[in-house]
């Protein structure tokens, strides 16, 4: 149950994160508001919960992978579960210490804080989108039920068994590959850079060969990373785009297939609901892959940071809280 609960928590954040990161390319003003939301007290607490969910889910997932490929080890499952919890706590202690230090430093300098009502209102589009996906999945299930006679066509079929064997293997192989990618991402974004320094003017952008966030906008942070190449600049491979493509593909498919396991476990008694659960996971996974992929494949220059500067002013930042670059942009 704990593995499933933490997986659901990570998947919820993944949905928010992929969609709002795409806004750095398509809607810079919305992305600035999204990052201001992440820097609010409510989401600061959520960040600690997210890190705990990711770390436990990763360690416990590795336990499952190792034991499933070595069934003789299952007699040690209780001890292994305790080891997974222990490793989680050992990892969380230094991680939380770094994060708490960042929180104390941030709130000790009279920071810009987005009001709670704006933070909650900002989540409404996500809630509406998820509700629309649920409605679409239910309608699609009803339509398919009218055609097939509301039978679970996969039950007892050898094709279904082969497909499920594939997904069984995929979840374990992808989970093994995801762990270093996700841990690397968390270390860079939440520990080395820190959420509050995403919009710190003059702060070095992690993983970019020393590039500095001149405008102090979250948009410049994302675009500078995505434009960073292996060769340093210019003609090389965009290393962080490639890294994020791997994360997007592996984590999205892994996450929504995990959601499928959970939902179909609790709807197996009803073919209509079971189909709706499967279609919901398909709809969610496809949308996330399309939106995230479109952002990663887009070519965007740094001129969008001017729009981001104006968005920061619109959010209500004072002149003192804006960078010199943004004050110049707004003044002109």
Secondary structure, DSSP 8 states (H G I E B T S, - for coil): -HHHHHHHHHHHHHHHHHHHHHHHHH-HHHHHHHHHHHTSHHHHHHHHHHHHHHHHHHHHHHHHHHHHH-GGGGGGHHHHHHHHHHHHHHHHHHHHHHHHHHHHHHHTT------HHHHHHTTHHHHHHHHHHHHHHHHHHHHHHHHHTS--TTTT-HHHHHHHHHHHHHHHHHHHHHHHHHHHHHIIIIIII-GGGGG-TT-B-TTSTT-B-SS--HHHHHHHHHT-BTTSSSSS-BHHHHHHHHHHHHHHHHHHHHHHHHHHHHHTT-HHHHHHHHHHHHHHHHHHHHHHHHHHH----TTHHHHHHHHHHHHT--GGGS-HHHHHHHH-
